[in-house]
């Protein structure tokens, strides 16, 4: 093998390495996009459930909803209900 041949192989290997790096970036972006869409969907569904159970929350701002949920969490039996609900959720 001569020097030119080795340089050509090196250039080709560097080109392939850049292509693989770009593929990794593309896949990571797709994964982040999927995770973001899944989270957005979950938040929308949870918000819709909340408005269905407590219709008046539709007109509340975030801070008021937060205070309302904190007040609910302090009611007798809330901790037990939350633990029971958590246990019914299948593990990922």
C-alpha positions as CSV (number, residue, x, y, z in Angstrom):
1,X,0.0,0.0,0.0
2,X,1.2,3.4,-0.8
3,X,0.7,6.7,1.0
4,X,-2.0,7.9,-1.4
5,X,-4.0,4.7,-1.0
6,X,-3.9,5.1,2.8
7,X,-4.9,8.8,2.6
8,X,-7.9,7.8,0.4
9,X,-8.9,5.1,2.9
10,X,-8.6,7.5,5.8
11,X,-10.7,10.1,4.0
12,X,-13.4,7.5,3.2
13,X,-13.4,6.3,6.8
14,X,-13.7,9.9,8.1
15,X,-16.6,10.5,5.6
16,X,-18.4,7.3,6.9
17,X,-17.8,8.4,10.5
18,X,-19.4,11.8,9.8
19,X,-22.4,10.0,8.1
20,X,-22.8,7.8,11.2
21,X,-22.6,10.8,13.5
22,X,-25.3,12.5,11.5
23,X,-27.5,9.4,11.6
24,X,-27.1,9.3,15.4
25,X,-28.1,13.0,15.6
26,X,-31.2,12.4,13.4
27,X,-32.3,9.4,15.5
28,X,-31.8,11.4,18.7
29,X,-33.9,14.2,17.3
30,X,-36.6,11.7,16.3
31,X,-36.6,10.2,19.7
32,X,-36.9,13.6,21.4
33,X,-39.7,14.6,19.1
34,X,-41.6,11.3,19.9
35,X,-41.1,11.8,23.6
36,X,-42.3,15.4,23.3
37,X,-45.4,14.4,21.4
38,X,-46.2,11.6,23.9
39,X,-45.8,14.1,26.8
40,X,-48.0,16.7,25.0
41,X,-50.7,14.0,24.4
42,X,-50.6,12.9,28.0
43,X,-50.9,16.4,29.3
44,X,-53.8,17.1,27.0
45,X,-55.6,13.9,28.0
46,X,-55.0,14.6,31.7
47,X,-56.2,18.1,31.3
48,X,-59.4,16.9,29.6
49,X,-60.0,14.4,32.3
50,X,-59.6,17.1,35.0
51,X,-62.0,19.4,33.2
52,X,-64.5,16.6,32.9
53,X,-64.4,15.8,36.6
54,X,-64.0,19.5,37.7
55,X,-65.5,21.6,34.9
56,X,-64.8,24.9,36.7
57,X,-61.1,24.3,36.3
58,X,-61.3,25.2,32.6
59,X,-61.5,28.9,33.6
60,X,-58.7,28.7,36.2
61,X,-55.1,29.7,35.7
62,X,-52.2,27.4,36.5
63,X,-51.6,28.7,40.0
64,X,-55.3,28.4,41.0
65,X,-55.4,24.8,39.7
66,X,-52.2,24.0,41.6
67,X,-53.7,25.4,44.8
68,X,-56.9,23.5,44.2
69,X,-55.0,20.2,43.7
70,X,-52.8,20.8,46.8
71,X,-56.0,21.4,48.8
72,X,-57.5,18.2,47.4
73,X,-54.3,16.3,48.3
74,X,-54.6,17.3,51.9
75,X,-58.1,15.9,52.4
76,X,-58.5,12.8,54.5
77,X,-57.9,9.7,52.5
78,X,-56.1,11.5,49.7
79,X,-52.8,9.8,50.4
80,X,-54.3,6.4,50.4
81,X,-56.2,7.1,47.2
82,X,-53.1,8.3,45.5
83,X,-51.1,5.2,46.6
84,X,-53.9,2.9,45.4
85,X,-54.0,4.7,42.1
86,X,-50.2,4.4,41.7
87,X,-50.3,0.7,42.4
88,X,-52.8,0.2,39.6
89,X,-50.5,1.8,37.0
90,X,-48.6,-0.9,35.1
91,X,-44.8,-0.6,35.3
92,X,-43.1,0.6,32.1
